[in-house]
Amino acid sequence: MTRTPKTTGEHDQKVGTYFDKAAVTFDTFYDRKRTKLMQWVDRKYRSDIFERFRIAFETLRPMEGKSLLDVGCGSGPYCVEAVRRGARRVVGLDMAPGMLDLACRRAEATGAADRCEFVLGTFPKDAPQETFDYAVVMGVLDYIADPAAFLGPLAQRVRGKAALSFPSQHGFRTPLRKLRYWLKRCPVYFYGSGQVQSLMEDAGFADVQVVKIPGAGQDYVAIGRGTAK
Ligand SMILES: C[S@@+](CC[C@H](N)C(=O)[O-])C[C@H]1O[C@@H](n2cnc3c(N)ncnc32)[C@H](O)[C@@H]1O
């Protein structure tokens, strides 16, 4: 079935502009380049970022000799980790040029560049027309206006498992986060657990499992098997 995404060019431009500006700051989460105080804040309030990284690589196994599509790859931490674990080919797609610059630099600095391809663009519109063993989509569904139009094409590109995060509705944190993003003119969306399960299944993913990361932001991580042959 072909769907017309509700997402407009203007919507994507807002998200891309926000992440282009935030790229350097976002990248520092992973490399502990922040002040001691900010590292404490990250451990306390952003532990989901590290926990979903751990879950993704615990799930997408074995990585040796496999291909991975990383949608919304940001500064490339998942791409280079996949190569470190033996992936033969990794495609990182992102709409923010500043993020992709950092991803290229990270891949070069870690010797992963020859197995990584970075594509500037928006999923699903600009995704390569190939299928992958695995996919990872972390911290991205937060910014997707029409998740069904995103997840259907994703399921069709994956032969094995995909690991995705979805931000949960949280009584205290959600209104604050909405306000922060509204001030930065970046759209942001939240999900309930039943909604995540049905979005994944309706998109065609099989063996869907949804877990909630305890503490901090309480993201859901959904794992499902894609429909590609
Ligand atoms: C919070 S960052 C997460 C980066 C990385 N996945 C990580 O976990 O470190 C979200 C990224 O998704 C990208 N993004 C959002 N919507 C996208 C879309 N439809 N297509 C491609 N990239 C997208 C943004 O540009 C941004 O770099």
The ligand as an SDF file (V2000), in Angstrom:
LIG
                    3D

 27 29  0  0  0  0  0  0  0  0999 V2000
   17.8510   12.7790   18.6350 C   0  0  0  0  0  0  0  0  0  0  0  0
   18.7880   12.6000   17.1660 S   0  0  0  0  0  0  0  0  0  0  0  0
   19.2750   10.8880   17.3550 C   0  0  0  0  0  0  0  0  0  0  0  0
   20.5300   10.5540   16.5860 C   0  0  0  0  0  0  0  0  0  0  0  0
   20.9860    9.0900   16.7290 C   0  0  0  0  0  0  0  0  0  0  0  0
   20.0020    8.1620   16.2100 N   0  0  0  0  0  0  0  0  0  0  0  0
   21.3110    8.7750   18.1680 C   0  0  0  0  0  0  0  0  0  0  0  0
   20.5080    8.1060   18.8280 O   0  0  0  0  0  0  0  0  0  0  0  0
   22.3730    9.2190   18.6280 O   0  0  0  0  0  0  0  0  0  0  0  0
   17.5030   12.4850   15.9180 C   0  0  0  0  0  0  0  0  0  0  0  0
   18.0560   12.5540   14.4990 C   0  0  0  0  0  0  0  0  0  0  0  0
   17.0180   12.1390   13.5950 O   0  0  0  0  0  0  0  0  0  0  0  0
   17.1000   12.9460   12.4270 C   0  0  0  0  0  0  0  0  0  0  0  0
   15.7950   12.8280   11.7550 N   0  0  0  0  0  0  0  0  0  0  0  0
   14.5680   13.1590   12.2600 C   0  0  0  0  0  0  0  0  0  0  0  0
   13.6080   12.8520   11.3780 N   0  0  0  0  0  0  0  0  0  0  0  0
   14.2170   12.2880   10.2920 C   0  0  0  0  0  0  0  0  0  0  0  0
   13.7640   11.7400    9.0480 C   0  0  0  0  0  0  0  0  0  0  0  0
   12.4510   11.6910    8.7290 N   0  0  0  0  0  0  0  0  0  0  0  0
   14.6770   11.2880    8.1630 N   0  0  0  0  0  0  0  0  0  0  0  0
   15.9950   11.3310    8.4520 C   0  0  0  0  0  0  0  0  0  0  0  0
   16.5030   11.8220    9.6120 N   0  0  0  0  0  0  0  0  0  0  0  0
   15.6120   12.2910   10.5280 C   0  0  0  0  0  0  0  0  0  0  0  0
   17.4960   14.3210   12.9500 C   0  0  0  0  0  0  0  0  0  0  0  0
   18.0750   15.1250   11.9600 O   0  0  0  0  0  0  0  0  0  0  0  0
   18.4670   13.9490   14.0840 C   0  0  0  0  0  0  0  0  0  0  0  0
   19.8120   13.9320   13.6440 O   0  0  0  0  0  0  0  0  0  0  0  0
  1  2  1  0
  2  3  1  0
  2 10  1  0
  3  4  1  0
  4  5  1  0
  5  6  1  0
  5  7  1  0
  7  8  2  0
  7  9  1  0
 10 11  1  0
 11 12  1  0
 11 26  1  0
 12 13  1  0
 13 14  1  0
 13 24  1  0
 14 15  1  0
 14 23  1  0
 15 16  2  0
 16 17  1  0
 17 18  1  0
 17 23  2  0
 18 19  1  0
 18 20  2  0
 20 21  1  0
 21 22  2  0
 22 23  1  0
 24 25  1  0
 24 26  1  0
 26 27  1  0
M  CHG  2   2   1   9  -1
M  END
$$$$
